[in-house]
Amino acid sequence: MKKALIAVVAVFVAWTVLDYVIHQLILASTYAATANLWRPMEEMRMGLLSVVTLISSFVFVFIYFCFFAERGIGVGVKYGLLFGFGSGVSMAYGCFAVMPIPYHMALTWFLGTMVETTVAGAIVGAIVCGKSDSGGAEAGKAE
């Protein structure tokens, strides 16, 4: 459990840094050009965004911790890619379908999500390694 909590903190830090790179550096000019779509900076709820990132980090790590019997960096990267593809498509292209955002913003959100979750998967795989005690995935193999 201690390794899982360390992984939560590590994923939270990685996602916070990568979010800064994606949203404050790569997409800064695009956000400025579409300012009419967003809250003014003084109305942004940045504390809430941090809580959302922390909760997401917790859920990401605990899915891996609870449901993966086989563990390691390779498994973590595969998990991160799959998680990122599902969440990236739904978030980026779901928003693109209903909001007047430029396509490159949706694509950057999607690719950024893929990078973030792949990095997170590698982090979790490196920290939470070894076989699971729960037998969750091993029970499925016995069938």
C-alpha positions in Angstrom: 0.0 0.0 0.0 2.9 2.4 0.8 4.2 1.9 -2.8 0.8 2.7 -4.2 0.6 6.0 -2.2 4.1 6.9 -3.4 3.0 6.2 -7.0 -0.1 8.4 -6.5 2.1 11.3 -5.5 4.6 10.6 -8.3 1.8 10.5 -10.9 0.2 13.7 -9.5 3.6 15.5 -9.9 4.2 14.2 -13.4 0.7 15.1 -14.5 1.0 18.5 -13.0 4.2 19.2 -14.8 3.0 17.8 -18.1 -0.3 19.8 -17.8 1.8 22.9 -17.4 3.9 22.1 -20.6 0.8 21.2 -22.6 -1.6 24.0 -21.5 0.7 26.9 -20.5 3.4 26.4 -23.1 2.2 24.4 -26.2 -1.4 25.6 -26.2 -1.1 29.1 -24.7 -1.6 31.0 -27.9 -4.6 28.8 -28.9 -6.2 29.4 -25.5 -5.6 33.1 -26.0 -7.2 33.0 -29.5 -10.3 31.2 -28.1 -10.6 33.2 -24.9 -14.3 33.6 -25.4 -14.7 29.9 -24.7 -13.0 29.9 -21.3 -13.5 31.6 -17.9 -11.4 34.7 -17.3 -8.2 33.8 -15.5 -9.4 35.4 -12.3 -12.4 33.1 -12.3 -10.5 29.9 -13.0 -10.7 27.3 -10.2 -7.1 26.2 -10.2 -7.5 24.6 -6.7 -10.3 22.4 -8.0 -8.1 21.4 -11.0 -5.5 20.2 -8.5 -8.0 18.2 -6.6 -9.3 16.7 -9.9 -5.7 15.8 -10.8 -5.1 14.2 -7.4 -8.3 12.1 -7.5 -7.5 11.1 -11.1 -4.0 10.0 -10.0 -5.4 8.0 -7.1 -7.9 6.2 -9.4 -5.3 5.5 -12.1 -2.9 4.0 -9.6 -5.5 2.0 -7.7 -6.9 0.5 -10.9 -3.4 -0.8 -11.6 -2.8 -1.8 -7.9 -6.0 -3.7 -7.5 -6.6 -5.3 -10.9 -3.2 -6.2 -12.3 -1.5 -9.4 -11.0 1.4 -9.1 -13.5 3.2 -5.8 -12.9 6.2 -3.9 -14.1 7.1 -1.1 -16.4 6.0 -2.8 -19.6 2.6 -3.7 -18.1 2.3 -0.1 -16.8 3.1 1.4 -20.1 0.5 -0.8 -21.9 -2.0 0.1 -19.2 -1.2 3.8 -19.6 -1.5 3.7 -23.4 -4.9 2.0 -23.2 -6.2 4.2 -20.5 -4.9 7.3 -22.4 -6.5 6.2 -25.6 -9.9 5.8 -24.0 -9.8 8.9 -21.9 -8.1 11.0 -24.6 -10.6 10.2 -27.3 -13.6 10.8 -25.1 -12.2 14.1 -23.6 -10.5 15.6 -26.6 -12.8 14.5 -29.4 -15.9 14.7 -27.3 -15.2 18.3 -26.7 -14.3 18.9 -30.3 -17.7 17.5 -31.3 -19.6 20.0 -29.2 -17.3 23.0 -28.8 -16.0 25.4 -31.5 -12.3 24.6 -30.7 -9.6 24.3 -33.3 -8.8 20.8 -34.4 -5.2 21.1 -33.4 -6.3 21.8 -29.8 -8.3 18.6 -29.7 -5.4 16.7 -31.3 -3.0 18.2 -28.7 -5.3 17.3 -25.9 -5.6 13.7 -27.2 -1.8 13.3 -27.7 -1.1 15.1 -24.4 -3.4 12.7 -22.6 -1.6 9.7 -24.3 1.8 11.0 -23.2 0.6 11.8 -19.7 -1.0 8.4 -19.1 1.9 6.5 -20.7 4.4 8.3 -18.4 2.1 7.6 -15.5 1.9 3.9 -16.4 5.7 3.7 -16.5 5.9 5.4 -13.1 3.3 3.1 -11.6 4.9 0.0 -13.2 8.3 1.0 -11.8 7.0 1.8 -8.3 4.3 -0.8 -7.8 6.1 -3.8 -9.1 5.9 -7.5 -8.3 3.0 -9.9 -8.2 -0.4 -8.8 -6.7 -1.5 -10.2 -3.4 -5.2 -9.9 -4.4 -5.1 -12.5 -7.1 -7.6 -10.5 -9.2 -6.0 -11.1 -12.6 -4.6 -14.5 -11.5 -8.1 -15.7 -10.8 -9.1 -14.9 -14.3 -6.2 -16.9 -15.7 -7.4 -20.0 -13.8 -10.7 -20.1 -15.7 
